[in-house]
Amino acid sequence: MAIKVISQQYANDPEFIRRFEDEAQTVARLEHPFIVPLYDYWRDPDGAYLVMRLMKGGSLLTALEKSPWDLEPASTMLDQLASALNIAHRQGIVHRDIKPANILLDENGNAYLSDFGIAKDVGANLGFTAEGAILGTPDYISPEQILNEEVGPPSDIYSLGAVLFETLAGEKPFSDSSVANLLHKQLNDPFPLVSVSRPGLPPQIDDVIQRATAKRPADRYHNALEMAVAFREVVGGSSVSDPASRPIAISVAEELYNPYKGLQAFQEADTDDFFGRNALIDRLIKRLAPSNSYSAERGPFVDGERFVALVGPSGSGKSSAIKAGMIPALRSGEIPNSDKWFFAEMVPGTHPLEELEMALWSVAVNAPPSL
């Protein structure tokens, strides 16, 4: 396993604390063969931690330092990444920072998408970064990200096109440019032609890259799978000399998303799939809300704190109602100032006070040695 450590400087920011567990949960639900799995996560006043699978093949960035890739392995990599992106996009998640350093490889050369640390859940409009900040890496960033316009799946397709260019050409699309000049070119200039850097490659490859990196999002491929299929058609019947060394490719057919959780409870990340309990959620919110007017000096509860207990038989949907219904409503400010609240979860077990202490550590800033 690999542990990604987010420093105390960022982990103790109140907005980070409010959003960390929900966004980490969003990333953890992305189950796909070519997305680096997130096994566990936690936060305490010393930092925040993400536990992931350790990829021993390094990154695409280090692999490209040796030489550019041939068509067949590049096409297989694109198949794998496009399929992974398709799953994320279908769940409303945009990566926003696709680059060679965030594409990891296993020992067999299979490519995995990693580091959704600045990913945006479009449905819940959640993010770790300040509003108005430019997210992404200048060499691969889409024009709409530079302009702080609406970001969606086409932004990832643009970045994926830039990665494909570098994979085949062995250099960045706009190399040797200052940051200001680079951003100007990303906004206005078409990508150079790969066939100029590598004359032996089919010129139709440039058609795929040019469409993927069109300046207007509407001019790009409708989804990542369509881009992968177009590139595979250009590659045609190319094959590697040793089939046993070929990385694992997966079908780029349209994949289906199943919103039903079976016997599992809905989580915060499943809010968009949670229906039918609106009346119950409204009752809980009203019971928790203050009866008097809001006071900026004393906070939302001027007549004392409210306690709400939701009781019912096992399997009746209590956890789903709280996690996928009530908490998202509170995060969105359903009660005055509730968007500034902190949320902690605990299971009492046989040592309830110790469990409570551990739960409070996850939302504590400058906590005392013992809670």
Phi, psi and chi 1 to 4 in degrees:
 res  aa     phi    psi   chi1   chi2   chi3   chi4
   1 MET       -  158.4  -65.9  179.4  -68.0      -
   2 ALA  -122.4  139.7      -      -      -      -
   3 ILE  -113.2  119.4  -60.2  178.6      -      -
   4 LYS   -93.1  125.1 -178.6  176.7 -179.0  178.1
   5 VAL  -106.8  125.0 -179.7      -      -      -
   6 ILE   -99.6  124.1  -59.9  171.6      -      -
   7 SER   -65.0  160.7   69.4      -      -      -
   8 GLN   -58.5  -34.2 -174.0 -179.6   40.8      -
   9 GLN   -55.3  -41.2  172.6 -173.0   -3.3      -
  10 TYR   -91.2  -34.4  -57.9  104.7      -      -
  11 ALA   -68.8  -19.0      -      -      -      -
  12 ASN   -99.4    6.0  -79.3  -23.6      -      -
  13 ASP   -71.1  129.4  177.3   77.4      -      -
  14 PRO   -54.9  -40.7  -26.8   35.2      -      -
  15 GLU   -66.7  -37.4 -172.7   62.1   24.3      -
  16 PHE   -61.1  -44.4  178.9   93.4      -      -
  17 ILE   -60.8  -42.0  -63.6  171.8      -      -
  18 ARG   -64.9  -31.7  -64.5 -174.5 -171.9  102.1
  19 ARG  -104.5  -17.2  -58.7  -56.1 -172.1 -167.5
  20 PHE   -56.8  -54.0  171.5   68.3      -      -
  21 GLU   -64.8  -38.4 -175.7  163.4  -19.1      -
  22 ASP   -66.4  -43.7 -178.9   53.5      -      -
  23 GLU   -72.2  -36.9  -70.3 -150.0   -1.0      -
  24 ALA   -62.7  -38.6      -      -      -      -
  25 GLN   -64.0  -38.0 -176.8 -172.9  105.9      -
  26 THR   -61.1  -43.9  -62.0      -      -      -
  27 VAL   -67.8  -39.1  174.9      -      -      -
  28 ALA   -64.5  -25.2      -      -      -      -
  29 ARG   -79.2   -7.3   74.6  177.0  177.8  175.6
  30 LEU   -79.1   83.6  -69.4  175.1      -      -
  31 GLU   -92.3  115.4  -64.4 -176.8    2.4      -
  32 HIS  -158.8  145.9 -172.2  -87.1      -      -
  33 PRO   -57.6  -25.9  -24.7   33.2      -      -
  34 PHE  -120.9   32.4  -64.5  111.6      -      -
  35 ILE  -116.8  126.8  -67.5  178.1      -      -
  36 VAL   -59.7  119.1  177.3      -      -      -
  37 PRO   -71.9  142.2   24.7  -32.3      -      -
  38 LEU   -98.7  112.0  177.6   62.6      -      -
  39 TYR   -82.9  -37.3  -64.2  137.9      -      -
  40 ASP  -159.6  163.2 -160.7    1.8      -      -
  41 TYR  -159.1  150.2   51.8   87.0      -      -
  42 TRP  -162.9  164.3   73.1   93.8      -      -
  43 ARG  -137.8  142.9 -176.5 -142.4  158.9  -96.6
  44 ASP  -144.0  176.5   57.8   39.7      -      -
  45 PRO   -61.3  -14.6  -28.0   36.9      -      -
  46 ASP   -88.1  -11.7  -66.4  -31.8      -      -
  47 GLY   155.8 -177.2      -      -      -      -
  48 ALA  -126.2  152.6      -      -      -      -
  49 TYR  -139.8  136.7  -48.8   89.0      -      -
  50 LEU  -122.7  125.0  -57.4  168.1      -      -
  51 VAL  -104.1  118.9 -176.6      -      -      -
  52 MET  -128.6  169.5  -58.6  169.2  -72.0      -
  53 ARG   -68.3  137.6  175.4 -179.2  172.5 -174.4
  54 LEU   -82.8  121.4  176.2   63.6      -      -
  55 MET   -98.3  115.1  -52.8  -58.1  -63.5      -
  56 LYS   -88.0   -5.3  -62.1 -177.5  179.3 -179.9
  57 GLY   -90.9    5.5      -      -      -      -
  58 GLY    78.8 -158.3      -      -      -      -
  59 SER  -117.9  166.0   69.3      -      -      -
  60 LEU   -62.0  -32.6  178.1   62.3      -      -
  61 LEU   -58.2  -48.1  178.4   65.3      -      -
  62 THR   -70.8  -33.8   56.0      -      -      -
  63 ALA   -65.1  -36.9      -      -      -      -
  64 LEU   -75.0  -13.2  -69.2  177.2      -      -
  65 GLU   -66.9  -23.8  -67.8  174.7   -5.8      -
  66 LYS   -80.9  -50.5  -58.5  175.8 -176.7  177.2
  67 SER  -173.1  158.1   64.3      -      -      -
  68 PRO   -67.6  164.0   22.9  -31.8      -      -
  69 TRP   -93.5  155.1  -74.9   21.2      -      -
  70 ASP   -79.0  172.2  -68.1  -27.9      -      -
  71 LEU   -62.4  -47.0  -73.7  179.0      -      -
  72 GLU   -64.1  -51.0 -178.9   60.3   32.4      -
  73 PRO   -63.8  -32.6   16.7  -28.3      -      -
  74 ALA   -65.7  -38.9      -      -      -      -
  75 SER   -67.9  -40.4 -177.5      -      -      -
  76 THR   -63.8  -42.9  -61.1      -      -      -
  77 MET   -59.7  -42.9  176.8 -166.3   72.7      -
  78 LEU   -64.9  -39.5 -175.0   59.3      -      -
  79 ASP   -56.8  -46.1  -72.4  -14.0      -      -
  80 GLN   -66.8  -46.8  -65.0  167.2  -19.5      -
  81 LEU   -68.9  -38.4  -61.8  179.2      -      -
  82 ALA   -64.3  -40.0      -      -      -      -
  83 SER   -65.1  -40.0 -177.5      -      -      -
  84 ALA   -66.0  -43.9      -      -      -      -
  85 LEU   -64.2  -36.6  -91.9 -179.3      -      -
  86 ASN   -60.6  -41.5 -175.5   59.8      -      -
  87 ILE   -63.1  -45.1  -73.8  -66.9      -      -
  88 ALA   -62.8  -44.8      -      -      -      -
  89 HIS   -65.5  -36.0  -69.6  165.5      -      -
  90 ARG   -66.3  -22.0  -72.3  179.6   66.3   89.2
  91 GLN   -98.9   13.4  -61.6 -171.8   45.7      -
  92 GLY    77.9   20.5      -      -      -      -
  93 ILE  -111.4  124.1  -60.3  170.4      -      -
  94 VAL  -109.4  130.8 -178.7      -      -      -
  95 HIS   -70.1  -52.2 -170.1  -73.5      -      -
  96 ARG    74.3    1.4  -62.3 -157.3  -62.9 -173.9
  97 ASP  -148.1   50.0 -164.2   24.9      -      -
  98 ILE   -76.5  123.8  -65.1  175.7      -      -
  99 LYS  -159.3  164.5   57.8 -175.0  178.2 -178.2
 100 PRO   -56.5  -32.3  -29.5   36.9      -      -
 101 ALA   -69.0  -22.8      -      -      -      -
 102 ASN   -98.3   10.6  -74.9  -21.1      -      -
 103 ILE  -113.3  110.0  -62.4  170.7      -      -
 104 LEU  -101.6  156.0  -55.9 -176.7      -      -
 105 LEU  -122.5  145.9  -52.1  173.1      -      -
 106 ASP   -94.5 -174.8   63.9   14.6      -      -
 107 GLU   -64.3  -22.2  -61.8   91.7  -31.7      -
 108 ASN   -97.4    5.5  -62.1  -43.9      -      -
 109 GLY    87.2    6.7      -      -      -      -
 110 ASN   -71.6  144.1  -65.3  -61.9      -      -
 111 ALA  -101.8  138.6      -      -      -      -
 112 TYR  -129.9  137.7  -62.8   75.3      -      -
 113 LEU   -84.7  131.2 -164.1   56.8      -      -
 114 SER  -133.0  175.0   73.4      -      -      -
 115 ASP    59.7   70.5 -157.8  -10.5      -      -
 116 PHE   -88.3   27.9  -79.5   82.8      -      -
 117 GLY   -60.9  -28.3      -      -      -      -
 118 ILE  -114.8   19.4   62.6  170.4      -      -
 119 ALA   -63.7  151.0      -      -      -      -
 120 LYS  -114.7  125.1  177.4 -178.6  179.8 -177.9
 121 ASP   -82.6  103.7 -171.8  -40.8      -      -
 122 VAL   -61.0  -39.5  177.0      -      -      -
 123 GLY   -65.7  -43.1      -      -      -      -
 124 ALA   -92.4   -9.5      -      -      -      -
 125 ASN    55.6   49.6 -167.2   28.3      -      -
 126 LEU  -108.2  151.9  -58.7  176.1      -      -
 127 GLY  -168.1  153.4      -      -      -      -
 128 PHE   -85.1  -14.4  -74.0  163.4      -      -
 129 THR  -106.0  161.0   50.1      -      -      -
 130 ALA   -68.2  148.2      -      -      -      -
 131 GLU   -64.0  135.7 -177.5  177.8   -4.4      -
 132 GLY    92.5  -10.1      -      -      -      -
 133 ALA   -75.9  146.0      -      -      -      -
 134 ILE   -83.5  122.9  -66.2  178.6      -      -
 135 LEU  -105.0  136.8  -63.4  179.4      -      -
 136 GLY   124.9  179.6      -      -      -      -
 137 THR  -111.8  128.5  -56.4      -      -      -
 138 PRO   -52.1  -34.9  -28.8   35.5      -      -
 139 ASP   -67.5  -18.4  -71.3  -57.7      -      -
 140 TYR  -129.4    3.8  -45.7   94.5      -      -
 141 ILE   -77.6  144.6 -165.9  172.4      -      -
 142 SER   -82.1  156.5   67.3      -      -      -
 143 PRO   -57.8  -39.0  -26.7   35.4      -      -
 144 GLU   -68.2  -27.4   58.0  -90.6   24.6      -
 145 GLN   -69.0  -40.1  -71.8  173.9  -86.1      -
 146 ILE   -61.7  -39.0  -61.8  173.6      -      -
 147 LEU   -86.9    3.4  -62.4  173.0      -      -
 148 ASN    55.7   38.0  -79.8  -43.8      -      -
 149 GLU   -91.9  179.8  -63.7  176.3  -13.4      -
 150 GLU   -60.3  132.3 -177.8  178.1   -3.4      -
 151 VAL  -108.5  132.6  173.7      -      -      -
 152 GLY  -146.7 -168.9      -      -      -      -
 153 PRO   -50.9  -36.3  -29.6   37.1      -      -
 154 PRO   -58.9  -26.0  -26.6   36.0      -      -
 155 SER   -65.5  -41.3  -56.6      -      -      -
 156 ASP   -66.9  -35.6  -76.3  -14.6      -      -
 157 ILE   -64.6  -40.1  -67.7  174.6      -      -
 158 TYR   -58.7  -49.8 -174.6   97.5      -      -
 159 SER   -63.1  -38.3  -59.4      -      -      -
 160 LEU   -64.8  -36.4 -170.8   59.5      -      -
 161 GLY   -63.4  -38.7      -      -      -      -
 162 ALA   -65.4  -39.3      -      -      -      -
 163 VAL   -65.2  -42.0  168.4      -      -      -
 164 LEU   -62.5  -40.6 -178.4   60.0      -      -
 165 PHE   -57.4  -50.6  177.1   95.8      -      -
 166 GLU   -65.6  -34.8 -175.0  173.0  -10.7      -
 167 THR   -62.1  -38.7  -59.0      -      -      -
 168 LEU   -88.8  -37.0  -64.1  172.2      -      -
 169 ALA   -87.4  -22.6      -      -      -      -
 170 GLY    79.5   10.4      -      -      -      -
 171 GLU  -149.8  160.5   59.7 -175.8    6.3      -
 172 LYS   -71.5  154.5  -64.3  178.5  174.5   61.7
 173 PRO   -57.4  -43.2  -22.3   31.5      -      -
 174 PHE  -123.4   70.0  -57.6  115.3      -      -
 175 SER   -76.8  162.6   56.4      -      -      -
 176 ASP    57.7   40.7  -59.1  -33.4      -      -
 177 SER  -122.1  145.6  -63.7      -      -      -
 178 SER   -67.0  164.5   64.8      -      -      -
 179 VAL   -60.9  -43.4  173.5      -      -      -
 180 ALA   -63.5  -44.4      -      -      -      -
 181 ASN   -67.0  -36.2 -168.1   32.4      -      -
 182 LEU   -63.5  -46.0  176.2   57.9      -      -
 183 LEU   -63.6  -37.3  -64.7  179.2      -      -
 184 HIS   -61.7  -43.2  175.6   79.4      -      -
 185 LYS   -67.8  -37.8  -70.1 -177.3  175.7 -178.9
 186 GLN   -62.4  -30.6  -65.7  -76.4   25.8      -
 187 LEU   -80.8  -29.8  -73.4  172.2      -      -
 188 ASN  -125.4  -29.7  -59.1  -73.1      -      -
 189 ASP   -99.9  137.6  -63.7   -6.5      -      -
 190 PRO   -68.6  156.8   25.2  -33.6      -      -
 191 PHE   -64.4  148.0  -87.1   34.6      -      -
 192 PRO   -62.4  169.3   -6.3   14.3      -      -
 193 LEU   -91.0  129.0  -58.9  179.7      -      -
 194 VAL   -62.3  -34.9  174.0      -      -      -
 195 SER   -63.6  -18.2   55.1      -      -      -
 196 VAL   -75.5  -42.0  172.9      -      -      -
 197 SER   -72.0  -36.4  -58.0      -      -      -
 198 ARG  -131.9   87.1  -64.1 -177.0   65.4 -176.0
 199 PRO   -58.8  -20.9  -22.8   33.4      -      -
 200 GLY   -77.6   -9.6      -      -      -      -
 201 LEU   -84.6  151.0  -63.5 -178.7      -      -
 202 PRO   -61.4  135.0  -19.1   29.7      -      -
 203 PRO   -64.4  -20.3   20.9  -31.4      -      -
 204 GLN   -64.6  -18.7  -66.0   88.8  -17.9      -
 205 ILE   -60.6  -37.5  -73.6  176.2      -      -
 206 ASP   -64.7  -31.3  -70.6  -47.5      -      -
 207 ASP   -62.4  -42.0  -63.8  -24.9      -      -
 208 VAL   -64.0  -47.7  175.9      -      -      -
 209 ILE   -67.5  -39.8  -65.9  176.8      -      -
 210 GLN   -64.3  -38.9  -67.7  -62.1  -42.0      -
 211 ARG   -69.9  -41.6 -178.7  175.7  175.2 -174.5
 212 ALA   -62.5  -30.2      -      -      -      -
 213 THR  -108.9   25.4   58.3      -      -      -
 214 ALA   -59.1  146.0      -      -      -      -
 215 LYS   -68.8  -33.5  -58.3  -53.4  175.3 -175.1
 216 ARG   -90.7  125.8  -65.3  176.9   64.2 -110.9
 217 PRO   -54.4  -34.3  -26.3   34.6      -      -
 218 ALA   -67.9  -18.9      -      -      -      -
 219 ASP   -87.9   -5.9  -65.6  -24.9      -      -
 220 ARG   -86.6  179.1  -61.5  171.4 -158.1  155.1
 221 TYR   -62.2  149.4  -70.2  100.4      -      -
 222 HIS   -66.6  -31.5  -64.7  103.7      -      -
 223 ASN  -155.4  170.0   54.7   61.3      -      -
 224 ALA   -66.1  -32.2      -      -      -      -
 225 LEU   -64.0  -39.5  -64.8 -179.8      -      -
 226 GLU   -62.5  -38.4 -175.0 -179.4    3.2      -
 227 MET   -64.2  -43.6  175.3 -175.5  172.1      -
 228 ALA   -64.1  -40.3      -      -      -      -
 229 VAL   -64.1  -42.8  169.2      -      -      -
 230 ALA   -61.8  -41.7      -      -      -      -
 231 PHE   -69.3  -38.7 -172.1   77.1      -      -
 232 ARG   -63.0  -36.5  173.8   63.3   68.8 -179.9
 233 GLU   -65.4  -34.5  -70.2  175.6   -9.3      -
 234 VAL   -68.4  -43.9  173.1      -      -      -
 235 VAL   -62.6  -35.8  173.5      -      -      -
 236 GLY    66.5 -132.6      -      -      -      -
 237 GLY   -91.6   20.9      -      -      -      -
 238 SER   -59.6  146.3  -60.2      -      -      -
 239 SER  -143.5  156.4   61.1      -      -      -
 240 VAL   -88.6  158.7  -66.0      -      -      -
 241 SER   -68.8  -32.3   56.4      -      -      -
 242 ASP  -118.9  100.7  179.9   10.6      -      -
 243 PRO   -57.8  -28.8  -22.6   33.4      -      -
 244 ALA   -66.5  -23.3      -      -      -      -
 245 SER   -91.2   -0.6   65.3      -      -      -
 246 ARG   -70.1  131.7 -176.0 -165.7  -58.5  -92.5
 247 PRO   -61.6  160.6  -21.0   31.6      -      -
 248 ILE   -75.2  121.8  -59.3  171.6      -      -
 249 ALA  -101.3  149.7      -      -      -      -
 250 ILE  -122.4  159.7   62.8  176.5      -      -
 251 SER   -60.9  139.1  171.2      -      -      -
 252 VAL  -100.0   19.4  -66.1      -      -      -
 253 ALA   -66.6  156.3      -      -      -      -
 254 GLU   -59.0  127.0 -174.7   71.8   13.7      -
 255 GLU   -97.1  146.9  -60.5  178.6   45.3      -
 256 LEU   -97.9  146.5  -60.3  178.3      -      -
 257 TYR  -112.4  127.4  168.4   63.6      -      -
 258 ASN  -102.7  111.9 -178.8    4.6      -      -
 259 PRO   -79.7   -8.3   31.1  -34.6      -      -
 260 TYR   -84.2  139.4  -60.2  102.2      -      -
 261 LYS   -99.5   -1.7  -49.4  -56.3  168.5 -172.4
 262 GLY    67.1 -128.1      -      -      -      -
 263 LEU   -87.9   -1.7  -63.0  178.8      -      -
 264 GLN   -83.1  151.7  -62.9  179.1  -13.3      -
 265 ALA   -75.9  148.4      -      -      -      -
 266 PHE   -69.3  143.3  -76.4   76.4      -      -
 267 GLN  -111.0  177.4  -55.1  -65.4  -37.3      -
 268 GLU   -56.1  -39.1  -87.3 -163.4   73.5      -
 269 ALA   -66.9  -12.7      -      -      -      -
 270 ASP   -99.0   15.3  -58.5  -46.3      -      -
 271 THR   -54.1  -42.5  -58.5      -      -      -
 272 ASP   -66.0  -18.9  -68.4  -19.7      -      -
 273 ASP   -99.1    1.4  -63.1  -31.6      -      -
 274 PHE   -99.4  119.3 -175.2   68.1      -      -
 275 PHE  -134.6  162.8  -58.4   98.0      -      -
 276 GLY    91.2   -0.5      -      -      -      -
 277 ARG  -118.9   23.8  -52.3  -62.7  -69.8  -84.2
 278 ASN   -59.9  -41.6  -65.7  -11.6      -      -
 279 ALA   -63.2  -41.6      -      -      -      -
 280 LEU   -64.8  -44.9  172.7   61.9      -      -
 281 ILE   -61.0  -42.5  -56.7  -54.6      -      -
 282 ASP   -61.3  -41.5  -71.4  -17.0      -      -
 283 ARG   -62.0  -43.1  -72.4  177.5   56.0 -161.8
 284 LEU   -64.7  -43.4  -67.5  171.1      -      -
 285 ILE   -63.0  -45.3  -66.1  -66.7      -      -
 286 LYS   -64.3  -36.9  -70.4  177.9 -179.1  177.8
 287 ARG   -67.7  -32.9  178.5   64.0 -176.6   85.0
 288 LEU   -82.7  -25.2 -168.3   62.0      -      -
 289 ALA   -68.9  153.3      -      -      -      -
 290 PRO   -72.4  150.6   27.3  -34.7      -      -
 291 SER   -88.0  -22.3   57.0      -      -      -
 292 ASN   -97.2  174.6  -63.6  -27.6      -      -
 293 SER   -71.1  156.2   58.8      -      -      -
 294 TYR   -72.0  141.0  173.3   73.0      -      -
 295 SER  -119.3  122.1  167.5      -      -      -
 296 ALA   -66.0  -30.8      -      -      -      -
 297 GLU   -76.1  -40.2  -67.5   77.3   18.3      -
 298 ARG  -102.9   -4.6  -61.8 -179.9   59.7 -172.1
 299 GLY    94.7 -171.9      -      -      -      -
 300 PRO   -74.4  -19.1   26.6  -34.1      -      -
 301 PHE  -113.8   89.4  -62.9  144.2      -      -
 302 VAL   -81.5  -12.6  -61.2      -      -      -
 303 ASP  -112.5   27.4   58.5  -11.4      -      -
 304 GLY   100.5  155.9      -      -      -      -
 305 GLU   -67.8  146.3  -60.4  -68.8  -25.5      -
 306 ARG  -102.3  145.2  -63.8  -67.2 -174.4   96.7
 307 PHE  -120.8  131.3  174.2   80.4      -      -
 308 VAL  -125.4  129.5  175.8      -      -      -
 309 ALA  -115.9  128.6      -      -      -      -
 310 LEU  -107.1  114.9 -179.6   59.3      -      -
 311 VAL  -120.6  139.5 -177.8      -      -      -
 312 GLY  -178.0  170.5      -      -      -      -
 313 PRO   -64.1  159.1   -7.1   15.8      -      -
 314 SER   -61.4  133.1  176.5      -      -      -
 315 GLY    86.5    5.1      -      -      -      -
 316 SER   -85.7   -3.1   60.2      -      -      -
 317 GLY    99.5   22.2      -      -      -      -
 318 LYS   -63.8  -49.0  -59.5 -176.2  -60.5  -63.2
 319 SER   -61.8  -42.2  -64.3      -      -      -
 320 SER   -62.6  -42.0  -63.8      -      -      -
 321 ALA   -63.3  -39.0      -      -      -      -
 322 ILE   -74.8  -51.0  -64.0  -63.5      -      -
 323 LYS   -75.2  -41.3  -64.9  179.5 -179.6  179.7
 324 ALA   -98.2   -9.7      -      -      -      -
 325 GLY  -116.1  -61.4      -      -      -      -
 326 MET   -74.0  -48.3 -171.8  175.3 -176.4      -
 327 ILE   -63.1  -45.5  -68.7  179.6      -      -
 328 PRO   -59.0  -35.4  -26.7   36.3      -      -
 329 ALA   -65.1  -40.9      -      -      -      -
 330 LEU   -67.6  -39.3  -66.3  172.3      -      -
 331 ARG   -61.3  -30.6  -74.1 -164.0 -168.0  -83.8
 332 SER   -85.7    3.2   65.1      -      -      -
 333 GLY    87.1   30.5      -      -      -      -
 334 GLU   -60.2  -35.2 -168.4   72.0   21.1      -
 335 ILE  -104.6  140.1  -66.1  175.7      -      -
 336 PRO   -48.9  124.5  -29.1   35.6      -      -
 337 ASN    75.2    3.4 -148.4   40.3      -      -
 338 SER   -69.5  -15.6   64.0      -      -      -
 339 ASP   -70.5   -9.5   57.6  -32.8      -      -
 340 LYS  -102.6    1.4  -56.0  -61.0 -177.9 -174.7
 341 TRP   -71.2  162.4  -66.2    3.0      -      -
 342 PHE  -111.4  144.2  -63.1   92.6      -      -
 343 PHE  -122.5  133.7  -63.1   84.8      -      -
 344 ALA  -133.4  145.4      -      -      -      -
 345 GLU  -121.7  140.8  180.0  180.0  -19.7      -
 346 MET  -148.0  154.0   63.1  165.4  -72.6      -
 347 VAL  -118.4  116.6  177.5      -      -      -
 348 PRO   -55.6  -45.2  -25.3   35.1      -      -
 349 GLY    60.7 -153.0      -      -      -      -
 350 THR   -89.7   -7.4   56.2      -      -      -
 351 HIS  -130.8   71.5  -60.1   87.1      -      -
 352 PRO   -62.4  -38.1   21.0  -32.3      -      -
 353 LEU   -68.5  -38.4  -64.8 -178.3      -      -
 354 GLU   -65.8  -39.6  -72.3   82.0   -7.3      -
 355 GLU   -64.4  -38.1  -67.6  -70.7  -15.0      -
 356 LEU   -64.9  -41.2  176.4   59.9      -      -
 357 GLU   -60.1  -45.3  179.1 -176.6   26.9      -
 358 MET   -63.7  -37.7  -67.1  -59.9  -63.6      -
 359 ALA   -66.6  -39.3      -      -      -      -
 360 LEU   -69.5  -29.8  -67.9  176.6      -      -
 361 TRP   -60.1  -31.1  -89.9   97.8      -      -
 362 SER   -69.0  -18.5   69.4      -      -      -
 363 VAL  -120.2   10.7  -65.1      -      -      -
 364 ALA   -86.4  144.2      -      -      -      -
 365 VAL  -121.1  131.7  178.2      -      -      -
 366 ASN    50.9   49.5  -60.9  -36.2      -      -
 367 ALA   -70.0  151.2      -      -      -      -
 368 PRO   -69.2  168.5   26.4  -34.7      -      -
 369 PRO   -58.6  -29.6  -24.9   34.1      -      -
 370 SER  -138.3  136.3  174.2      -      -      -
 371 LEU   -98.8      -  -67.8  174.6      -      -
